[in-house]
Amino acid sequence: MNSCNPVFISVGSRLGVERFYHYFTQFGLFERTGIDLPGEAGTIMHRQGNMGPVELATCAFGQSFQITPIQLMTTVSELVNGGRRVTPHLAMEILNEDGSVRQTFQYREREGMVSEETSALLRELLEKVVSEGTGKNAYVEGYTVGGKTATSQTLPRSSGKYIASFLGFAPAEDPQVIAVVVIHHPKGTYYGGQIAAPVIQNLYENILPYLEEMNYNKTGTKLPEECE
C-alpha cells in the first residue's frame, strides 16, 4: 500500500540471491515477450554470480536492472490475472476484401506463473495502493483501480535525474485493461505517485465508462457492482 524501499529490501534479503533469480526467471523477466513488433529489447540484469548484498537490495526495490515497459505490463498482467502469461500482440486476424477471415493468429500462453491465491492477494494489495496508499492520484470515482508507483534514479546517481512511473489496471478484482505511464527526467516533483498516477486516472476516466458500455452492449450486463 505504501511504497517503502526498506520493506522490499527486507523481502529481497529473506529470499536471497538464488531464490530471487529463480522467481525472476519463473515470471519470464529474462525472456523477450515475443510481441509482434520489431526491435523488442531484452532485460539488462546483473549476473547471478556478481550479485552481492547491495545489488540484491537495489534490485529488490526495483533499481539497477532494466526491463521494457511492455515486459513490465506483461509480467504484472500474469501476476494479477490468475497466473497466465499471455504473449502481447496487436494482430488478431487477416480479413479478405469481403470481410471473411483469411487467417487467425495464435499466440503462446502459459499457465501457473503464480497460484490463483497469490494472484488474488496481489490484486487486493495493489487495489489498496490506489484506494488508500501512494497511488491515490490514480483513483477513478465509481471504479476499482489497482496499481503501483515507481520512482527510480538514472545513472550516475549524482546527476539528480529520475524516471517517474505508474502502472495501473482495472477493474481491480477482474482486470480488463492495463496501462503504464513513464515520465523521463521530470522537472520539480519527480515521484511517480504524484505525476504519473494522475495520467492513469485521466486515461481510465475515459476508458472505463467506454469499457462498461461495450460490455453492456455485448452481454446486457454491466461491470461488477463494485465498479458501478
C-alpha positions in Angstrom: 0.0 0.0 0.0 2.9 2.4 0.9 5.9 2.4 -1.4 8.6 1.6 1.2 12.1 0.6 0.0 13.2 -0.9 3.3 10.3 -3.4 3.2 11.3 -4.6 -0.3 15.0 -4.8 0.8 13.9 -7.0 3.7 11.9 -9.2 1.4 14.8 -9.5 -1.0 17.2 -10.3 1.8 14.9 -13.1 3.1 14.6 -14.5 -0.4 18.4 -14.5 -1.1 20.1 -14.3 -4.4 19.3 -17.8 -5.7 15.6 -17.6 -5.0 15.4 -14.0 -6.3 16.8 -15.2 -9.6 14.5 -18.2 -9.5 11.4 -16.0 -9.4 12.9 -13.5 -11.9 13.2 -16.4 -14.3 9.9 -18.0 -13.4 8.0 -14.8 -14.1 9.6 -14.6 -17.6 11.6 -11.5 -17.0 14.7 -12.8 -18.6 12.8 -13.5 -21.9 11.5 -11.2 -24.5 7.8 -11.1 -24.5 7.5 -12.0 -28.2 5.2 -9.1 -29.1 4.5 -8.9 -32.9 6.6 -5.7 -33.3 10.2 -5.4 -34.4 13.1 -4.4 -32.2 12.0 -5.6 -28.8 14.8 -5.1 -26.3 15.8 -7.7 -23.7 16.3 -7.4 -19.9 19.6 -6.0 -18.6 20.4 -7.6 -15.2 23.4 -8.4 -13.0 25.0 -11.8 -13.4 23.9 -14.0 -10.6 27.5 -14.6 -9.5 28.1 -10.8 -9.3 25.0 -10.2 -7.1 26.1 -9.1 -3.7 24.0 -7.7 -0.8 24.0 -4.2 -2.2 22.9 -5.3 -5.7 20.2 -7.6 -4.2 18.9 -4.7 -2.1 18.7 -2.3 -5.0 17.1 -4.9 -7.3 14.6 -5.7 -4.6 13.1 -2.2 -4.7 13.3 -2.0 -8.5 16.5 -0.3 -9.4 19.9 -1.3 -11.0 18.3 -3.5 -13.7 16.3 -2.6 -16.8 13.2 -4.1 -18.4 11.0 -2.7 -21.1 7.5 -1.2 -20.4 5.9 -4.0 -22.4 7.7 -6.5 -20.3 6.5 -4.7 -17.2 2.9 -4.8 -18.3 3.1 -8.4 -19.5 4.6 -9.6 -16.2 2.2 -7.6 -14.0 -0.7 -9.0 -16.1 0.3 -12.5 -15.4 0.6 -11.7 -11.7 -2.9 -10.3 -11.4 -4.9 -12.4 -13.9 -4.5 -15.7 -12.1 -1.1 -16.6 -13.3 -1.5 -16.8 -17.1 1.3 -15.3 -19.1 -0.1 -14.1 -22.5 2.1 -13.0 -25.4 1.2 -9.4 -26.0 0.1 -8.7 -29.6 -1.5 -6.3 -32.0 -2.6 -8.6 -34.8 -5.7 -10.8 -34.4 -6.9 -11.7 -37.9 -6.3 -11.0 -41.6 -9.5 -10.4 -43.4 -10.4 -10.8 -47.1 -11.9 -7.9 -49.1 -15.4 -9.3 -48.3 -14.7 -9.3 -44.6 -14.3 -13.0 -44.2 -11.4 -14.3 -42.1 -8.4 -15.3 -44.1 -6.0 -16.1 -41.2 -6.3 -16.1 -37.4 -3.1 -15.6 -35.4 -2.3 -17.8 -32.4 -0.1 -16.6 -29.6 1.7 -18.5 -26.8 0.1 -18.7 -23.4 1.5 -20.3 -20.2 -0.4 -21.1 -17.1 0.7 -21.4 -13.5 3.1 -18.5 -13.2 1.7 -17.9 -9.8 -1.2 -19.5 -7.9 -4.8 -18.2 -8.0 -4.5 -17.4 -4.3 -1.3 -15.4 -4.8 -2.8 -13.5 -7.7 -5.9 -12.7 -5.7 -3.8 -11.4 -2.8 -1.8 -9.2 -5.2 -4.9 -7.7 -6.7 -6.1 -6.9 -3.2 -2.9 -5.3 -2.1 -2.5 -3.3 -5.3 -6.0 -2.0 -5.1 -5.2 -0.6 -1.7 -2.2 1.2 -3.3 -4.8 3.3 -5.1 -7.7 3.4 -2.6 -5.5 4.1 0.5 -1.8 4.4 -0.4 0.7 6.2 -2.5 -1.3 5.8 -5.7 -4.4 7.7 -4.7 -4.0 10.1 -7.6 -5.0 7.2 -9.9 -8.3 6.7 -8.3 -11.4 6.9 -10.6 -14.7 7.5 -8.8 -17.1 4.6 -9.2 -14.5 2.1 -10.3 -11.7 0.0 -8.7 -8.2 0.5 -9.9 -5.1 -1.4 -8.8 -1.6 -0.1 -9.4 2.0 0.6 -8.2 4.0 3.7 -8.1 7.7 3.8 -9.1 10.4 6.4 -8.8 13.9 5.4 -10.0 17.2 7.3 -10.3 19.2 7.3 -13.5 22.9 6.8 -13.6 25.1 8.4 -12.5 23.0 8.7 -9.3 24.7 12.1 -8.6 23.0 13.6 -11.7 19.8 14.1 -9.7 17.7 12.8 -12.7 14.8 10.4 -12.2 12.2 8.3 -14.0 8.7 8.5 -12.6 6.1 5.9 -13.5 2.8 4.4 -12.5 1.3 1.1 -13.7 -2.5 0.7 -13.2 -5.1 -2.0 -14.1 -8.8 -2.1 -13.8 -11.3 -3.3 -12.6 -9.0 -4.3 -9.7 -10.9 -7.5 -8.9 -11.2 -8.7 -12.5 -8.6 -6.8 -14.6 -9.6 -6.0 -18.2 -7.2 -3.1 -19.0 -3.7 -2.2 -18.0 -1.5 0.8 -18.7 1.8 2.2 -17.7 2.9 5.8 -17.8 6.6 6.6 -17.8 8.0 10.1 -17.4 11.7 10.6 -18.0 13.6 13.3 -16.2 10.6 15.3 -14.8 11.3 18.8 -13.5 10.4 19.7 -10.0 8.3 16.9 -8.4 9.5 13.5 -9.6 7.5 11.0 -7.6 5.5 8.5 -9.7 2.5 8.7 -7.4 2.3 12.4 -7.8 2.9 13.0 -11.5 2.4 9.7 -13.3 -0.6 8.4 -11.4 -2.8 11.3 -12.4 -2.2 10.5 -16.1 -3.5 7.0 -15.5 -6.5 8.5 -13.7 -7.2 10.7 -16.8 -6.9 7.7 -19.1 -9.2 5.5 -17.1 -11.8 8.2 -16.6 -12.3 7.8 -20.3 -11.6 4.1 -20.8 -13.6 2.6 -18.0 -17.0 4.1 -18.9 -16.4 3.1 -22.5 -15.5 -0.4 -21.4 -18.6 -0.6 -19.3 -20.8 0.5 -22.2 -19.1 -2.0 -24.5 -19.6 -4.8 -22.0 -23.2 -3.9 -21.5 -23.9 -3.8 -25.3 -22.4 -7.2 -25.7 -23.9 -9.1 -22.8 -26.7 -6.9 -21.4 -24.8 -6.8 -18.1 -22.6 -4.1 -16.6 -19.3 -4.4 -14.8 -19.3 -5.9 -11.3 -21.3 -3.9 -8.8 -18.1 -2.9 -7.1 -17.2 -0.9 -10.2 -20.6 0.9 -10.5 
